Amino acid sequence: MKRLLVALALPLLAALSACEQLGIDDPVKVAAAKEAEGKAIGSACRHAMRAIEDCYVLNPKAQKAAIYTGWREMDEYMRENKLEGIAPVVPRPGAVKPPADDAEDKPAEKTAAKAAEKVPDKAKGH
């Protein structure tokens, strides 16, 4: 009887252990992956000299606690090893560059032209 039970249990256990192959995710592994991703995001934000709040805004789907943990760990690491951050390539959220206005350039050009005109006059008088 024991052998029959073991013979039936082994294929059942083998089938259940292959749930990942069927596309069924393990909730523990999914949670661990989300935490690791959040830590990586936080670390990258700190290395890019971003404020933790900017990191939250740029990554709304990531876990805030994991982002904070990664940011803090990277901050400690960078302080201990006296590392400087890298300037971020993506602009900070809400930071909009003002468009170049031609009207602002014209007074500067006029001022430079007036200054150039005055220099020869002073040179002639001396």
C-alpha positions as CSV (number, residue, x, y, z in Angstrom):
1,M,0.0,0.0,0.0
2,K,2.8,2.3,0.8
3,R,4.5,1.7,-2.5
4,L,1.3,2.4,-4.3
5,L,0.9,5.7,-2.4
6,V,4.5,6.7,-3.2
7,A,4.1,5.7,-6.8
8,L,1.0,8.0,-7.1
9,A,2.6,10.8,-5.1
10,L,5.8,11.1,-7.1
11,P,4.2,12.0,-10.5
12,L,1.8,14.4,-8.7
13,L,4.7,16.2,-7.0
14,A,6.6,16.3,-10.2
15,A,3.6,17.9,-12.0
16,L,3.2,20.5,-9.2
17,S,6.8,21.4,-9.2
18,A,6.5,22.4,-12.9
19,C,3.9,25.1,-12.3
20,E,6.3,27.8,-13.4
21,Q,6.6,26.1,-16.8
22,L,2.8,26.4,-17.1
23,G,3.0,30.2,-16.6
24,I,1.8,30.1,-12.9
25,D,4.0,32.6,-11.0
26,D,5.1,32.0,-7.5
27,P,3.9,35.0,-5.3
28,V,7.0,34.8,-3.2
29,K,9.3,35.0,-6.2
30,V,7.3,37.9,-7.7
31,A,7.4,39.9,-4.5
32,A,11.2,39.3,-4.2
33,A,11.7,40.4,-7.8
34,K,9.6,43.6,-7.2
35,E,11.7,44.4,-4.1
36,A,15.0,43.8,-5.9
37,E,13.8,46.0,-8.8
38,G,12.8,48.8,-6.4
39,K,16.2,48.6,-4.6
40,A,17.9,48.8,-8.0
41,I,15.8,51.8,-9.0
42,G,16.6,53.6,-5.7
43,S,20.3,52.9,-6.0
44,A,20.4,54.2,-9.5
45,C,18.5,57.4,-8.5
46,R,21.0,58.1,-5.7
47,H,23.9,57.5,-8.0
48,A,22.3,59.9,-10.5
49,M,22.1,62.5,-7.7
50,R,18.3,62.5,-7.8
51,A,16.2,63.3,-4.8
52,I,14.2,60.4,-3.4
53,E,11.0,62.3,-4.2
54,D,12.0,62.6,-7.9
55,C,12.7,58.9,-7.9
56,Y,9.2,58.2,-6.6
57,V,7.7,60.4,-9.3
58,L,9.7,58.9,-12.1
59,N,8.8,55.3,-11.0
60,P,5.2,55.3,-9.8
61,K,4.7,51.5,-10.1
62,A,7.8,50.6,-8.0
63,Q,7.5,50.0,-4.3
64,K,8.3,53.1,-2.4
65,A,9.8,51.2,0.6
66,A,12.1,49.3,-1.7
67,I,13.2,52.5,-3.6
68,Y,14.0,54.1,-0.3
69,T,16.0,51.1,0.9
70,G,18.0,51.1,-2.3
71,W,18.5,54.8,-2.2
72,R,19.7,54.8,1.4
73,E,22.0,51.8,0.9
74,M,23.6,53.5,-2.2
75,D,23.9,56.8,-0.2
76,E,25.8,55.0,2.6
77,Y,28.0,53.2,0.1
78,M,28.9,56.4,-1.8
79,R,29.6,58.3,1.5
80,E,31.9,55.5,2.8
81,N,33.8,55.3,-0.5
82,K,33.8,59.0,-1.1
83,L,32.1,58.6,-4.5
84,E,30.6,61.4,-6.5
85,G,27.3,61.0,-8.3
86,I,26.7,61.1,-12.0
87,A,24.7,63.9,-13.6
88,P,21.3,62.5,-14.8
89,V,20.5,62.5,-18.5
90,V,16.7,62.6,-18.1
91,P,15.5,66.0,-16.8
92,R,14.0,66.2,-13.4
93,P,10.2,66.0,-13.3
94,G,8.6,69.4,-13.7
95,A,11.8,71.0,-14.9
96,V,10.9,72.7,-18.2
97,K,13.6,74.6,-20.1
98,P,12.4,78.0,-21.2
99,P,12.3,78.4,-25.0
100,A,15.0,80.6,-26.5
101,D,13.5,84.0,-27.1
102,D,14.9,86.1,-29.9
103,A,13.8,89.3,-28.2
104,E,16.2,88.6,-25.3
105,D,19.1,88.1,-27.7
106,K,18.7,91.4,-29.5
107,P,19.3,93.7,-26.5
108,A,22.5,91.8,-25.8
109,E,23.6,92.2,-29.4
110,K,22.8,95.9,-29.3
111,T,24.7,96.4,-26.0
112,A,27.7,94.6,-27.5
113,A,27.6,96.8,-30.6
114,K,27.4,99.9,-28.5
115,A,30.3,98.8,-26.5
116,A,32.4,98.2,-29.6
117,E,31.5,101.6,-30.9
118,K,32.7,103.3,-27.7
119,V,36.0,101.6,-27.6
120,P,37.4,103.3,-30.8
121,D,36.2,106.7,-29.6
122,K,38.1,106.3,-26.3
123,A,41.2,105.2,-28.2
124,K,41.1,108.3,-30.5
125,G,40.9,110.7,-27.5
126,H,44.0,109.4,-25.8
